[in-house]
């Protein structure tokens, strides 16, 4: 992976991947929404409200996945000083925050007809909310310091500390009494959901994954270009100061 540490080489790779990722995002989104809205059957208990699941569940999965991407980038930045690792974590964080917010909002919309309330302080909902705050804290640390290296290191430490919340999100429904339903897809004994519902669920999950790749690569290219501009400005200021000292 170190050969992609070169920003120019990373940009060339991103330019190759982006068109394919955009095409996959559109194709999978259209297919997933069609199956979710028109092909999949209503649930025998939840009725038509089960269709919120096709937005909610993949968003929750992506919220955790992107956090692990951010944490892996943070670990790489702290241990191996990978030149683009800090930028990768910074680029991923807003995307993960949006996925987590989407999971919280759609979960609340689903909870009202199912539980009679938008919110309960059970283990799953509370731990996902903590994950959302971890994303916000990570992004706030990047903005709190002028020195990007120090800001990136502080944010990376927070990201690694927050990894402990991921297994809490995953196993909270098993560890504590909760209104949230237990795992029904990722189970050792196989999914308990009918195949007609699994197809749109996996299509939407794949669409979210492709969307993440698109936005992540865009944000990475933007961060690299911003870093280049910052270096050019600093070099220009140093040249100006040197010329003024010579002239003086």
C-alpha positions as CSV (number, residue, x, y, z in Angstrom):
1,X,0.0,0.0,0.0
2,X,3.0,2.3,0.5
3,X,3.2,2.9,-3.3
4,X,-0.2,4.7,-3.0
5,X,1.2,7.0,-0.4
6,X,2.3,9.2,-3.3
7,X,-0.6,11.7,-3.8
8,X,-0.2,11.8,-7.6
9,X,-0.3,8.0,-7.8
10,X,-3.4,7.9,-5.5
11,X,-5.1,10.5,-7.7
12,X,-4.4,8.4,-10.8
13,X,-5.9,5.3,-9.1
14,X,-8.9,7.3,-8.0
15,X,-9.5,8.6,-11.5
16,X,-9.6,5.0,-12.7
17,X,-11.9,3.7,-10.0
18,X,-14.4,6.6,-9.8
19,X,-16.3,6.0,-13.0
20,X,-16.9,2.4,-12.2
21,X,-17.9,3.2,-8.6
22,X,-20.3,5.9,-9.8
23,X,-21.9,3.5,-12.3
24,X,-22.2,0.8,-9.7
25,X,-23.8,3.2,-7.2
26,X,-26.5,4.2,-9.7
27,X,-27.2,0.7,-10.9
28,X,-27.3,-0.9,-7.4
29,X,-29.4,2.0,-6.0
30,X,-32.0,1.7,-8.8
31,X,-32.2,-2.0,-8.4
32,X,-32.3,-1.9,-4.6
33,X,-35.0,0.7,-4.5
34,X,-37.1,-1.1,-7.1
35,X,-37.0,-4.4,-5.1
36,X,-37.5,-2.6,-1.8
37,X,-40.5,-0.6,-2.9
38,X,-42.2,-2.8,-5.4
39,X,-40.9,-6.4,-5.3
40,X,-40.4,-7.3,-1.7
41,X,-43.5,-8.3,0.3
42,X,-44.8,-6.5,3.4
43,X,-43.9,-8.1,6.7
44,X,-46.7,-10.1,8.4
45,X,-46.2,-8.1,11.6
46,X,-44.8,-4.8,10.6
47,X,-46.7,-4.4,7.3
48,X,-45.5,-1.8,4.9
49,X,-43.4,-0.1,7.5
50,X,-40.8,-2.9,7.1
51,X,-39.6,-1.0,4.0
52,X,-37.8,1.4,6.3
53,X,-35.5,-1.5,7.0
54,X,-34.0,-1.3,3.5
55,X,-32.7,2.2,4.3
56,X,-32.1,1.8,8.0
57,X,-30.2,-1.5,8.3
58,X,-27.5,-0.8,5.6
59,X,-27.0,2.7,7.0
60,X,-26.3,1.2,10.4
61,X,-23.9,-1.3,8.9
62,X,-22.1,1.5,7.0
63,X,-21.9,3.6,10.1
64,X,-19.9,0.9,11.8
65,X,-17.9,0.0,8.7
66,X,-16.8,3.6,8.0
67,X,-15.9,4.0,11.7
68,X,-13.5,1.0,11.3
69,X,-12.1,2.5,8.1
70,X,-11.5,5.8,10.1
71,X,-9.9,3.9,13.0
72,X,-7.7,1.8,10.7
73,X,-6.5,5.0,9.0
74,X,-5.8,6.6,12.4
75,X,-3.8,3.5,13.5
76,X,-1.8,3.6,10.3
77,X,-1.1,7.3,10.7
78,X,0.0,6.9,14.3
79,X,2.1,3.8,13.9
80,X,3.6,4.0,10.3
81,X,3.2,7.7,9.6
82,X,1.5,6.9,6.3
83,X,1.4,10.2,4.4
84,X,-2.2,9.8,3.3
85,X,-3.6,8.0,6.3
86,X,-4.5,11.2,8.3
87,X,-6.3,12.5,5.2
88,X,-8.1,9.2,4.8
89,X,-9.6,9.4,8.3
90,X,-10.5,13.0,7.8
91,X,-12.2,12.2,4.5
92,X,-14.1,9.2,5.8
93,X,-15.5,10.8,9.0
94,X,-18.3,13.0,7.6
95,X,-19.5,10.1,5.4
96,X,-19.7,7.9,8.5
97,X,-21.5,10.6,10.5
98,X,-24.1,10.9,7.7
99,X,-24.7,7.2,7.6
100,X,-25.0,7.0,11.4
101,X,-27.4,10.0,11.4
102,X,-29.5,8.3,8.7
103,X,-29.6,5.1,10.8
104,X,-30.8,7.1,13.9
105,X,-33.4,9.0,12.0
106,X,-34.9,6.1,10.1
107,X,-34.7,4.0,13.3
108,X,-36.8,6.6,15.1
109,X,-39.3,6.7,12.2
110,X,-39.6,3.0,12.4
111,X,-39.8,2.9,16.2
112,X,-42.8,5.2,16.4
113,X,-45.3,2.8,14.8
114,X,-43.6,-0.4,16.2
115,X,-42.8,0.7,19.8
116,X,-45.2,3.7,20.2
117,X,-42.3,6.1,20.7
118,X,-39.5,7.6,18.7
119,X,-36.7,6.9,21.2
120,X,-35.9,4.5,24.0
121,X,-32.6,4.5,25.9
122,X,-31.7,0.9,25.2
123,X,-28.2,-0.4,24.6
124,X,-28.4,-0.5,20.8
125,X,-29.8,3.0,20.2
126,X,-27.6,4.6,22.9
127,X,-24.4,3.0,21.6
128,X,-25.2,4.2,18.0
129,X,-25.8,7.7,19.4
130,X,-22.4,7.5,21.1
131,X,-20.9,6.5,17.7
132,X,-22.5,9.6,16.2
133,X,-21.0,11.8,18.9
134,X,-17.6,10.1,18.3
135,X,-17.8,11.1,14.7
136,X,-18.6,14.7,15.7
137,X,-15.8,14.8,18.2
138,X,-13.3,13.5,15.7
139,X,-14.3,16.2,13.2
140,X,-14.3,18.9,15.9
141,X,-10.7,18.0,16.9
142,X,-9.6,18.5,13.3
143,X,-11.1,22.0,13.4
144,X,-9.9,22.9,16.9
145,X,-6.2,23.2,16.1
146,X,-4.4,25.1,13.5
147,X,-1.5,22.6,13.3
148,X,-3.0,19.9,11.1
149,X,-0.5,17.2,12.2
150,X,-1.4,17.8,15.9
151,X,-5.1,17.9,15.1
152,X,-4.8,14.7,13.1
153,X,-3.0,12.9,15.9
154,X,-5.5,14.0,18.5
155,X,-8.4,13.0,16.4
156,X,-6.7,9.6,15.6
157,X,-6.4,8.8,19.3
158,X,-10.1,9.6,19.9
159,X,-11.0,7.3,16.9
160,X,-9.0,4.4,18.3
161,X,-10.4,4.8,21.8
162,X,-13.9,4.8,20.3
163,X,-13.4,1.4,18.6
164,X,-14.5,-0.1,21.9
165,X,-18.0,1.1,21.1
166,X,-18.3,-1.1,18.0
167,X,-18.7,-4.5,19.8
168,X,-21.1,-2.8,22.2
169,X,-23.3,-1.8,19.2
170,X,-23.1,-5.3,17.7
171,X,-23.8,-7.3,20.9
172,X,-25.9,-4.9,23.0
173,X,-29.1,-6.7,22.0
174,X,-27.6,-9.9,23.4
175,X,-26.0,-8.4,26.5
176,X,-28.9,-6.3,27.8
177,X,-32.7,-6.3,27.8
178,X,-33.8,-4.2,24.8
179,X,-36.7,-3.4,22.6
180,X,-34.5,-3.7,19.6
181,X,-34.8,-6.9,17.7
182,X,-31.8,-9.3,17.8
183,X,-29.6,-10.0,14.8
184,X,-31.6,-11.6,11.9
185,X,-29.1,-11.4,9.0
186,X,-25.5,-11.9,10.4
187,X,-26.1,-15.1,12.4
188,X,-24.0,-18.2,12.8
189,X,-27.0,-20.4,12.0
190,X,-27.9,-18.3,8.9
191,X,-30.4,-15.4,8.2
192,X,-33.9,-15.6,9.6
193,X,-35.2,-13.2,7.0
194,X,-37.0,-14.5,3.8
195,X,-35.0,-14.4,0.6
196,X,-37.4,-11.9,-1.0
197,X,-36.4,-9.4,1.7
198,X,-32.7,-10.3,1.7
199,X,-32.3,-9.4,-2.0
200,X,-33.2,-5.7,-1.7
201,X,-31.4,-5.5,1.7
202,X,-28.1,-6.7,0.2
203,X,-28.6,-4.6,-2.9
204,X,-29.1,-1.5,-0.8
205,X,-26.1,-2.4,1.3
206,X,-24.0,-2.8,-1.8
207,X,-25.3,0.5,-3.2
208,X,-24.3,2.3,0.1
209,X,-20.8,0.7,-0.1
210,X,-20.3,1.9,-3.7
211,X,-21.6,5.3,-2.7
212,X,-19.0,5.4,0.1
213,X,-16.2,4.6,-2.3
214,X,-17.3,7.4,-4.6
215,X,-17.6,10.1,-2.0
216,X,-14.5,8.9,-0.1
217,X,-12.4,9.2,-3.3
218,X,-13.8,12.6,-4.1
219,X,-13.0,13.8,-0.6
220,X,-9.6,12.3,-0.6
221,X,-8.8,14.1,-3.9
222,X,-10.1,17.3,-2.4
223,X,-8.0,16.9,0.8
224,X,-4.9,16.2,-1.3
225,X,-5.5,19.3,-3.5
226,X,-6.1,21.4,-0.4
227,X,-2.8,20.2,1.1
228,X,-1.0,21.0,-2.1
229,X,-2.5,24.6,-2.1
230,X,-1.5,25.0,1.6
231,X,2.1,23.9,0.8
232,X,2.2,26.3,-2.2
233,X,1.0,29.2,-0.1
234,X,3.6,28.6,2.6
235,X,6.3,28.4,0.0
236,X,5.1,31.6,-1.6
237,X,5.1,33.4,1.8
238,X,8.6,32.2,2.6
239,X,9.9,33.3,-0.8
240,X,8.3,36.8,-0.3
241,X,9.8,37.1,3.2
242,X,13.2,36.0,1.8
243,X,13.0,38.6,-1.0
244,X,12.0,41.3,1.5
245,X,15.0,40.5,3.7
246,X,17.4,40.6,0.7
247,X,15.9,43.9,-0.4
248,X,16.1,45.3,3.0
